[in-house]
């Protein structure tokens, strides 16, 4: 605490503030400090309240050794000064006998006789106070279950008794009964018993999270895999990183281990690394470690014992090393409990868990499926793609392998990359000796080849700075090796890569395109055959400071001119090398056109492409002929001549089918699909993309950009109303991008997938996916892009809100609002975030803070308008305040609506059209609703009449018929119910029903006829 409370009132305020904090070290330390403060006052009551708070902090902070000590002080005060304890505090005293019983059970150093003595104390106190003994028998049963003796008798003595006000809540007792049946081997009865908790009918602070952790395996054994998956996502979120629920976390780890989700299990283990240090309850720790060992044992059995694992603090761990440590500690804990209890129950239960075989080979738990092969890979490194047909075998001889790699590279064949990878592996081995073989050439030549291959990979990941440097280094080595033609080609690559290095754009420019949106617009012209092609880019307003020409355009113009000079100065180029250099020249002009969108640049690009096509045709270089045709079709598309682009693409596909090369077919089909999407021929685009993916399966995913195909197919599926299929393609696109090392595009695709899953109502899927992404080290550090990370967090906050986790959602929104306030380059985003934050604060009845957040949103909106988002939030704020506060909140609600009116006026002036309901009619309707909440019914009716006038009469094809019908219903309710004028209300309703029926809007008439029937019944 910054300053200690000086008065009792200040102490109580601090106690209330501490109760709002999550359980953990901060809350516990503060509670300890508040006890010290309370002891300074003469009155006893403040100390009592502070001690209750401290015991709660110890109990839910998993510090059972300290909880009984605090309760002993409370019990002494209760005995000495009973008048200080009102009815509520007296109830708490007797309630917390159960907490102490649980704390003592959790400590193996407490003798078993002491456990029974405490229960005797509890029974005597209850009897003396005239309280029912059902809670006592509940604790007696829990002790029997813990010890492993006489459980059945103890269960019957407890379960058959009538509940009392001091009994555990219904949810907790249901869970205990279910666990008894589960331990008895009756899964079916346990599941039936658990159903009220699992269905949400009974809940408490710990339930259903505690029950869910135990129900997962029985659900799997019963074949209810979908429900087990769903509950895992919900339940894990309810217990993660919580020391008092570490045992439940362990059971989620076990669930992952037994369902083929070992990689997710290691991810969750890393997220809960705090539990190794923060769990002070030996019993909770044993339960947690048992689950950890089940996971680690499974990973080790699968041959991945060398993987890193999060474990006890103070050192780094591998799976094998951590498993050995966990095994020893857990064995020791189980033995200590068994020695204290005089049984072998804990050792046997532990053995049962460790002896379980996997229940499923694979169960897809989240939208982001991970495998153990991916766990050890550093964030920036690409992961080997799944088996592709690429190259099945490699020559044993290095000269033969190098010869094959170079031959395939000359063709631009996708299999060249796998060969170079194999060459790199052999050359970088410790025992490598360079062969004296003319087929290989000098070491400098081979090193240059490998550098050029690596540069190509970096360029594909848009790391143009590194690509340029690698190409320059390769050129120098080619010169040293006496290969000037290769050196010239490497320098041409370096020129293009340098020109593609993004200018130092403002953060605003980087944030204007929503991150992760499926690519639209100009078709992709990126090609992979050992050269770099035009990626899909947007123009930039950054200039070179000379003649006002955009910097990127100027750089590409200069690069092209340098390539032309280099071409003229270089002799001895082989035909494939000259074709490749011509292609680089054409690519530079294609990129320039894409950056400038200037008609004057079209002819130059087409001329350069023509040179490439003519040269490749003369020398029968099939790959470069296809490349020229792809570039030409793309150029027409970029220039806006879509019919010609479509015709060129059709001809390209016919040629590829007849003459090849086959590896260009997936990209060409993808290009035509994007053109068809632009022409709104979605079915045909979907068919093209499906065929492209089928053909792409024959080639390495990087070579044919399978990730892009999946992303485009997701877009087509959305247009066709197939969101579930779109979701699958988005996640597949993300997975492929991750495998190739393109993490930014992967996170963008995952961001889209998260948003889509939220739109589909799959809230837990959305949260689980985002939790996984946000736990990535590079994302946590904000490395991919701070705005992308903010987008991920914003979507997660919205998902938490949708999942009714208001506290967590509000915390995240407040953090985002504070951070986005500093986004001077993007005030519009801050406006939206602050507005949504205001709504959450209002839902928590914090209207003063909501008003402050709304004012921040309006100030940012004034700089960068977000008309619809602000209007929607302001109307919702007004509705919430009027609903919660009635007439007392009317002034505040009307102030929000006045702000919404100014936003609507600004939208009209700007010519803005809302995507949803028109802002004016929605505002008038909200005026009606707000006045209705404040019981100002005449004003409400007048506002609804205005809304009806703004909406206008419905027509047969009018998609606003539902909005009109709702306004009619609401107005009739005001007249007929609240103003007690049923006749005009019925006339209004009957006329509207007739009008809607005649127009064919029969569904919209149902609420109107229902209200009319109610009014007639009341006459």
N, C-alpha and C positions, 0 to 999 in steps of 0.2 A: 504494500500500500504506500502511495506517495506520502500521505499524512495520516496519522492515526485519528480515528473519531474522537471528538472531545466531549460529546454528549451521548446520552442513551439513544436519542432519536437518530443521530448520525450513525451510531453503531447498528441500529436496526436497518437503516438504509444500506449500509455496507453488507450486512447479512443477506438482505434481499438481492443485492447485486451479485454476491458470490453464489447464491443459489441459481442464478441464471447462467453461470459458467459451466462448461462441460466438466465432468469428473476427471481428475488428474492432478498432477503435481501442483499446478498453479492454484487450483481451488483448495487443495489440502493445506498448502502453506498459508494461504490467506485465512482459512478457517482457524489455523493454529494462532495466527497473529491476533485475530478477533477475540479468541478466548483470553489471550493475555490482556487485551484492552478491557474486556468485560470484567475481569477480576479487579480492576481499579475502581469500579463503582461500588457503592455501599449496597445497592439493591441486589438481590439474588437473581431476579428474573432475567436480566440481561445475560448473566453467566449461564443460566439454564438453557436459554435459546442458543447461545454460542456453542455450548457443549453438544447440543442436539445436532447442530450444523456440522461440527467437527466429526462426530461419530458417523454421520452420513457420508462425509468426505472420505473417511478411512474405509468405510464399508464398500462403497462403490469405486474407490480408488485401489481396491485390492490390497489393503493393508490390515489383515485380520488381527495381527498381534496388538495393534493399538486400539482397535474398537472396544474390546472388553474393558480396557483401562479407563477410557472415557466414560463408558456406561457405569462403571463402579462409582465414579464421582457423581453422576446423575442420580444413581440409586441412593447414595448417601444423602444428597440434598433432598431427595424425595422423602426419605425416612425422617430427616431432621426438620424439614420445613414443608410439610405437605400442602399448606395453604398457598404456597407460591405456584403450585401446579393447578391450572384450571382443568376443565374436563378434557380439552384437547391435548394438553401436555401430559395429563395422566394416562390418556389412551396411548400416547407415544411411548411412555415408559414401559407399559405392559407389552406393546407391540415389539419393542426392541429387545425383549428377552429372546425372541427368535433370532435376531441378528447376532446376538452373542453366542447362541447355541451353534449357529452356522460358522461363526469365526473360530470357535474352539475346535469344531470338527476338522477345520482346515489346517490345523497345526499339529503335526505328528508328535511334537514334544509335550503336548498336553496329555496326561495319562487318561486312559479310558475311564477310570473311576471318577476323574474330575468331570468328564462329560456327563456321566450319570448324575453326579452331585448337582451340576447346574440344572439339569432337567428336574431334579427333585426340588430345587429352589424355585424354579419356575412354577411347578405344580402347587407348591405350598402358597406362593404369593397369589396365584390365580384363585385358589380356594378361599384364602383369607379375604380377598376382595370380592368374592361372590361371582367370579367370572367362569364362564363355561370352559371345559377342559379340552375341547376339540383342537385348539392350537397346540396344546401340550402334546397330545397324542400325535399330532402331525410332526412335531420335532422328534418324538420318540421313534416314529417310523423312519424318518430321514436318517437317524443314527443307526437304526437296524440295517437299512439299505446300504449305508456307508460301510459298516462293519462286515456285512454279508452274513448275518445270523438272524434267524427268526423273523425274516422280512414278512412272510405271509401273515403271521399273527399280528405283528405291529401294523400292517396295512389294514387288516380288518378292524382293529381297534380304532383306527383313525378314520378310514373311509366311511364307516357306517354311522358316524356321529353327525349330529346336526351342526351346521356352520354357526359361528358366532361373529359378532362385530370385530373380533380380533383374529379371525381366521385369515389365512392368506387369501389373496383375491381369487376369483373364480378361475382366471387364466392360469395362475400358478398351480392351483390344486388340480386342474385338468391335466396339466403337464406332468405332475407327480404321479397321477393315476396311470397316465399313458406310459410313463417310463417304467412303472411297475410291470405292466403287461408286456412291455418290450423286453424287459429283463427275464420275464417268464417264458419268452420265446413265442408270444402270441402277437405277431406283427399286425394281423388283421384287426384284432380288438384294440391294439394300441392306436392304429390309424383312425378307427371309429371314435375313440375317446378324444383324440386330438382335434377332430374336425371343427368344433366350435372356435378353437383358437386359430387354426389355419385359415378358416373362413372369415376371420376378423370379427366374429361376434363377441369374443372375449379378448381383452388385451390389458396390458399394464406397461410399466416402464421397461420391463425386461421381456415381456411377451408381445408378439409371437417369436421374437428373435431367438430366445433360448430354445423353444420347442422346435423351431425350424431346423436348428443345427442337429438335433437328434432324430428328426423324422426323415432326413434325406435318404439314408440307406434303406430303411423299411419301404419307402416309396419305390426305390429302384427294385428291391426284391419283389415287390408286388406288381412291377411292370409299369408304374406310373412315371415314366421318364420325363415327360413334358412338364408335369407338375413339380417334380424334383428339381428340374432345371430352373423353373420360374421361382421356386421358393429359395433356391440357393442364392439367386441374385438379390432377392428381397432381404433374406435373412443375413447374408454376409454384410450388407451395408448397415444393418442394425447393430452389428457387434464389432466391426473392424476397429483395430487400434484401441479397443476398450479393455483396460486391464482386468476389470471385473467380469468380463465375458471372454477371457482368453481361452478358456476351455472350449467355448463355442467356435471360436476362430479355428482352433485345432481340428474340430470336426469338419469344418468347411475345407480345410487342407486335405483331410482324409478323403472327403467326397471327391475332390479333384484327382487325388491319386488313384482312386478306384474306378474312375470313369474315363481314363485316357487323357486327362487334362493336367498332366504333370507340369507342363510349362506354366500354365495358369497358377498352379499351386505354388511354384517358386516365385511367381510374381506377387501373389498374395502374401507369401512369407516375407518378402522384402518390404511390402507395405506395412507389415506388422512387426518389423524388427524391434520396435520399442518394447514389445511385450517381454522379450528376453531380459530386459533390465528393470521394467516397471512392475512386474507381477510379484508381489510380496507374499501371496498366498500359496503355500506349498501344494495344496490340493488343486487349485486352479492351474498352477504351473505344471503339475503332473499331467492333468488333462490336456493342456496345450502341448506339452512335449510329446505325449503319445501320438497326437495327430501329426506333429512335425515329423516324428520318426517314421510313421506310416508313409508319408510323402517322400522323405529322403530315401527310405528303403526301396520304394518303387523306382525312383529315378536311378538309383544305383543298380538295381536289377536290370534296367534297360540299357546299362552300359554307359551312363553319363555321370559317373562319380566324380569326374574332374571339373564339373561345372561349378561356377561360383554360387554361393548361397548366403543369404543374410542370416546371421546368427548372433551369438553372445558378443557384447561389445569388447573392444580391446584388440581385435585381430581380424584378419580376413579368413574366410572359410571356403572350403570346397564342400560339395555334397558329402563326399566320403568322410572328410574330417569332422564335419558338423554332426553327421549321423553318429559317429563314434562318441562324440562328446555328449550328445543328447541321450544316447543309449545308456551311458554310464550314469548320468544324472537322474534320468527317469527310473532306471532300475533301483537306484539308491532311495529315491522318494517312495516308490512303491514298497520297497522293503521296510522303510521306516514306518509307513502307515500300517502295514501288516503286523509289524512287531508291536506297535502301540495297541492295535485292535485285537491281537491274538488270533488272526485268521490269515488266509492267503488270498483274500478277495481281490485286492488291487493288483497283485502280480498276475493273477489269472485273467482279470479283465484286460490288463495290458497285453498279455500274450494273445488273447482272442483278437484284439484289434490288429496287432502286428501280423497275425496269421491269416487275415482275410485276403482272399484272392480278388483281383479286379472284378467288378460286377458288370462292367461294359468295356468293350475294347475302345470305343470312342463315343462320347456324347458331346455334341456341340453346345457349349455353355454360353458363349458370348458371340457377338458379331465379329470379334477379332480372334480367330483361331490361331493359336501359336503352337509350335512344336519345340521339343527339346533341342533340336539342331540349331534353332535360332537364338537360344538363350545366351550363349557365350559370345555372340558376335557383338563387337563394339558398335555403338549407335551409328557411326558414320560409314561403317563398312557394309557393302552389299552382301546378301546371303545367297548362297548357291541356290539357283532355281531348281524346282523339282525336275525329275528326270524328263528331258526333252530328247527328241530323236537325234539332235545335233550329231556328235561323233561318237560312235559306239566304242571304238577301240582306237588306240594310238600306236604308231610304230614304236618298237622297242629302240630302234636306232635313232639317236638325236639328229643326224643329218637327214634321215628320211622324214622325221617329224617336222624339222624346220622347212624342208622342201615342200611338204604338204601345206604347212601354214602359209608360206609365201604364195604358193599356187592358188590356194583358196582366197587369199587376200587380194590377189590380182583380179579375181572374178567378182570380188565383193560378196563372196559367199558367206552366209551367216555362220557356218561351221568354222570359219577361220578363227573366231574369237576363242572357241574351246581349245583349238590347237595352240594358240599363243599362250593360253592359261597353262596348258601342260608344259610348254617350253619354259615358261617363267618358273614353274615349280622345280624343274630339273636344274635350270641354270642357277637358281638361288640356293640350292642345297649346299651344305658345307663341303661335300666331297666333289664338287663340280670341277672338272678339268676341261678346258675348251679344246675341242678336237681340231687337229690340223687337217681340215677337209675343205676343199674348194666349194662344196655344196653348202657349207655353213658360212664360210668366209671368216674374216677377222672378228674378234670379239666385239670390237666397236660397232660393226654392222649389226650384229645380233642384238646388242644392247639398244641400238637405235630403233630396231624393229619393235622391241618390247616397249620402249618409251612412246613410240607412235601409237601403239595399241592402247597403252594406258591413257595417252592424251585423248584418244577417240572416246574412251569410256568417260573421262571427266567432262568432255564436251557434251555428251549425251545427258549428263546430270546438271548441265548449265553452269558448271564450274569452269567458266571460260578463262579466267585468270590462270588457273593451274594448267588448263589444257594448252594455252599459248606458251607457257614456260616450258612444258614438256616437249612440245613440238620444236621449239627453238633448240632445246638441248639435243633432241634427236637429230636435227639438221646439222649441228656441229659434229656429232658422231658420224653421220653419213659422210660429211666432208673428210673426216679423219680416215674413214674406211675406203675412200676413193669412189664414192657413189654419188656424184653431183646431181643426177636426176632425182634420186630419192631425197637429197637435201633440198632441192628446189620445191618439191612437192610438200615436204614437211614445213618449209617456210611459208608456202601458200596457205596451208592449214593454220599456221600461227597467225598470219595476217587476218584471216577470217575470224578466228577465235578472239583475237584482240579487239576487232571491231564489234564483236558481240558482247564484250564486257559492259554490263549496264552502267549508264551514267549515274552520278550521285543524285538520284531522284529524291524528292522529299518523301517523308513518311506518308504524307497524305496521298501522293500519287500511288504509292505502293498499296494503299488501303482502299482505293476506290472500287476495285473489283472485289466482290465478296469472295473471301478465300474458299477454295474448294468447289466453286460452282463448276458443273460439268462444262467443258469447253464448247463454245459455240462460235459462230461467225466464220471466218476464213478457214477453209480446210487445211489440214496439216500437210506440210510438204517435207516433213522430216523423213529422211531415208537412211538406212544403215547398210552401207556396203564398203566400210572403211573410210567414208567421207562424211562431212557434216552437211545437213540439209537445213532448209528454213524451218525453224520451229515456229509455232503459232505465237506471235507476239502482238502486243498493242503498241500504237504510236506513243511517243512521249513528247512533252512540250519542252524538255530540256534542250537548250541551244548551246552551240559551241562558242558563242560569244563573238563570232566574227560577222557573218552576214545574216544572222537570224535563222540559219538552217538548223533544224533539230540535230542535236549532237550525234544521235545514233545514225541518222541519215548521212551526215557528213563523214562519219567514221567508215561506213560501208562504202560510200563513194570512193574514199581514199584507198580503202582496202582493195577495191576492184581495180583501180588504176595501178596500184602496186603489183597486183597479180598479173595484169596485162604486161607490164614492164618485165616482170620476172619471167613470164612465159617467153617473151621475145628474146631475152638474154640467155635462155637455157637451151642448150643443144643436147642431142642424144637421148631425148625422151622416148621411151617405148610407147606404142599406141595406147596401152591401157593407162600409162601415166599421163599422157597428153589429154586423154579423155577425162581423166579425173581432175586435171587442172582446169580444163574447160568447164567442168561441172562446178568446181569451186567458184569460178568467175560468175557463172549463171546463178549460183546460190546467193552470192553477195548481192546481185541486183534484185533477186527475188526477195531477199530480206529487206533491201532498201524500199522496195515497193510496199511490202507489208508494213514497214514502219511509217512510211510517209502517206500511203493511200493517195498518192498523187498520180493523176492520169498521165502526166508527162513521163513518168518512169516506166510505163507499161511497155512501150515499144522497145526500149533498150533491153529490158528483161527478156522479151520474146526473141529479140535478135540474138542475144547471147545463148539462149536455149536452142535456137535454130542452129548455131554453130556447133554446139554439142551434139545435137541430133544428127546433123550431116556427117560429122567426123565419126561418130559411133557407128553409123550405118555403113560408111565406106569400109570401116575396119571390122564390121560384124561383131561389135562388142555389145552383146545382148543386154547386160545389166545397165549400161549407160544409155542405150536406146530407151529402155523402160524408164530410167531416171529422167531423161529429157521429157518424155511424154507426161510423166507425173508432174514435173515442174511446170510444163505448159498448161495443163489442166488447172493446176493450183493458181497460176498467174491469172488466168481468165476469171477464176472464182474470186480472187482478191480484188480484181478490177471491177467486179460487179456484173460481169457478163456470164451469168449462171447458165443460160442455155448452151452457150459454146463450151463452158466448162463441163457440163453434163455430157455433151456429145463427145468431147475429147476423152472423158473418162470411160465412156462406153467403148470407144475404139481402143483405148489402152487395155481394157479388160479382154477384149477379143484377141488382141495381139499376145497378151501374156498367156492366155489359154492355149494359143496356137504355138507360140515360140518360146515362152518363158522369159526370164527365169521365174520359177514358181514361187520363190520366196517374196516376190513383189505383189502377188495376188492379194494377201490379206490387207496390205496397206492401200492398194488400189480400191478394193471393196469398201474399206473404211472411208476413203475419200469420197466415193460415190454416195455412201450412206449419209455423210455429212451434208452433201449437196441436196440430197433428197429430204433430209430433215429441214434444211433451209427452205425447201419448196413445199413443206408440209405434207410430203408423201411419206408418212411415218411408217406405214405397214411395209412399204418397199425398203425403207431404210433399216427397219428391224430385220428383214430377211437378209439384206446384204451383210449386216453386222453378224448375224448368226452364222452365215456362210464363212465370213472372214475368220471368226473364232474357230470354226471347224478346221479350216485350212491352216490357221496359225498353230494348231496343235502339232503340226509336223516340223515346226522350227523353234529354235530358242526364243523365249518370250521377249527378250530384249531386241532381237533382230527385227521382229515384226510389230513391236510396240503393242503387245497384247493388253497391257494395262490401259492404254488409250482406247482400244476397242471395247473393253468392258465398260469404261466410263461413258463412251458414246452410246453403248447399248442401254446403259442405265437411263440415259436421257430419253432414248426412244421408248423405253418401257414406261416412263412417267407420262409421256404424251399419250400412250395407249391405255393409261389407267391401270397399269400393273405395278403398283409400288413395291410389293413384296419381291418381285423379280428384279426390280431396279435396285433394291437394297442388296440383294445377293451380288449383283454385278459391281456395285460401288465398293463393297468390301473386298471383292476379288481384285478389283483395280488397285485398291490400297495395298493389298498383300503383295501384288506383283511389283508395285513401285518400291515397297520396302525391301524386297529381295534384290532389286537392282541398286539399292542404296539411295534412291530418290525419296528421301524422307519428307521433304516439304510437300510434294505432290501426294504422297501417301497420306499425310495428315490432313490435307485438304479433302481427299476422297473420304477419309474416315469422318471428317467433320460433316460432310454432306450426308453420310450414312447415319450419323447420330441425329442430325436434324430430321431426316426422313423417318427414322424409327420413332422419334418423339411425335411426329405428325401422325404416325400410324397407331399411336397409343401404347407403343412398346417402351414404356418409361424406364423400366429396369434394364432393358437391353441398352438403351441410350446411356444411362448412368454408368453401367458396367464398362461399356466401350470407352467412354470419356475418362473414367477413372484409370483405365489401363493406359490410355494415351498420356494423360497428365502425369502419370508416374514415371514416364520415360525420362531419363536423366537430361536429354537435350531439351525436351519440352519444359521440364521443370525449371531449366535455366533460361527459358525464353529464347533459345538459339534459333529455331526454325524461322520465327518471325513473331515479334511480340504481339502483333495484332491477331495473328492466327491463334496463338495461345489464348489470347483474350476471347476470341470467338469460341474456342473449345470450352472455356470456363463459363461463358455466357449461356451456351446451349445446356451445359450441365446445370447451371442455376435454374434455368427454365424447366428442365426435367425434374429437378428437386421440387420445384413449385407444383408442377403437374402431379408429382407423386405425393403431394400433401406434406412434404417435409419443410414446413414453413420456416422453421428456425434456421436450418442449414441453408435454404435458398436465400433468405434475407441476409445472412452473414456473407454469402458469396456476392450477392448483388451490391451490398454496401462496399465491399472491397473493390469491386469492379468500378463502381461509381466514383470512388475516391481516385483510383488510378486513371480512369478516362478523363477526369477533370483536367489533367495535365496534357491532354492530347490537343494542343493548339492547332494542329494540322487537321484535326478531324472532330470538330465540335458536334457534328450531327450524330456520331455514334454515342458520344457522351449524353446527348439529349435523350436518346432512346433508352440507354442504360439507366440514367437517373429517373426517367419517367417510370420504368418498370420497377425500380427500387421503391419509388413512392407508393406504388400500388401494394407491394408486399408490406410496407410499413403500415399502410392503412388497414390491410387485412389483419394485422396484429394490433389494431386500435391505437396506433401511435400516429395520430393525425397531425400533430405539430411537426414531427419529423418528416411526415409525408409531405406536408406543405413546403418544408425547406427543400426537400429533394425535387419536388415539382417546380419550384422556382429556379433551381439549378438547370433543370431540363429546359424550361422556357428561355432562360438566358442563352443556353447553347443553341436552341432552336432558332433564336433570332439571328445567329451567325450562320447557321447551316440548316435550313428548314427540314423538318421531318413531320410534315403536316398530319398524315394519317396516324402514325404511331403516337404522336403527342395528343391528338384529339381523342383517340381510343382510351389512352391512359387517364386523361383528365376527366372524361365522362365516367370511367370506372371509379375514380377517386370520389367523384360527387355521389355516385350511387352508394358506395361503401359508407361514406360518412352519414348520408341521410338514413340509410338502413340501420346503422348502428346507433345513431344518436337521435333519430327522429327530428322533431321540431327544433331541438336544441342545436342540432348540427346543420340546420337549413342554411344559415348564413355562410358557413364554410363550404357546404356543397355548392351553393349558388356561385361562390367565388371561383370554384374549379370550373363550373360551367361557363362562367364569363370568360375565363381564360380559353376554354375550348372554342367559344364563339370567336374570339380574336384569331385563334389558329385557323378556323374555318374561313374567316374573312381573308386572311393572308393567302390561303390556298386558292380562293376564288380569284384574287388579284393576280396570282402567279399562273393561273390557268391550270392548276393541278386537279386531276381527277382521281378520286380514291379508287383503290382496287376492290374494296369491300363496299359497305353501305356508304352512300353519299353523306358527307360530314354534316350538312345542314339538317337533313331529316333525322339523322341519328341524334343530333344535338337536341332537336325539338322533342323527340321521344324521351330522351333522358330528363329533360325539364319536367315532363309529365311524371316520370317515375319518381324523381326526387321530391316533387311536391306531394305525390301520393304517400311516400314514406313519412312526410312531415304532416300528413293529414290535412293538407291544403287542397282539397279535392276539386274545387272550382278551378283553381289555377292549374291543376294537373290536367283537367279536361280541356282547358283552353290550349295548353301546350300540345296535347295530342291532336286537337283539331288542326293546329298549325302543321304538325308533322304529316297528317294526312294530306293536307294541301300541297306540301312540298314533295311528297311521294308521287302524287298524281294517281289517276284512275288506273287500275290494272288492265292489261290487255291479254289476248290469248297467248302471246309469246313473251309476256312480260315476266322477267325473272324476279321482279320485285313484288309479286303477288303475295308472297309469304309475309314480307315486311308490312304491306298494306293491311293484310288480314290481322296481324298482331296488333297494329295500331287501332283497328276497329274494335277488336276484342277488349283491349285495355280501356278505350274510351267508353265502351258499353259497360264495363265493370265499374268505372267511376260513376257513371250515370245511374245504373240500375242497382248496384250494391251499396256503394258508399254515399251517394247523394240521394238514394232511395227514390229514383225516378225511373221505374221499370218500363213504363210505356215507351218513351223515346229510345230507351236502350234496346228494347225488343225490336222496335221499328228499324233501328240502325242495324241490328244483327240480321234480321230477316232480309233486309235489302242487300246486305253484303253477301249473305249466303246465296241468294238468287243470282246476284251478279257473278260471283265466282263460279257457281255451278254452270251457268251459261257459257262461261269462258273455258270450262274444262278443268278448273283448278279445284277438283273435289277434295283433295287431301287437305287443302288449306281451310276448308269449311268446318272440319271436325271440331276444333276448339270453339268455334262460334256457335255451332249447334248445341254443344255441351253447355255453354254459358246460358244460351237462350232457354234450354230445358230447366236449368237451375232457377232462373228468374221466374219462369212460369210456375214452377213448383212452389215458390215462395209467395206467389200472389194470393 
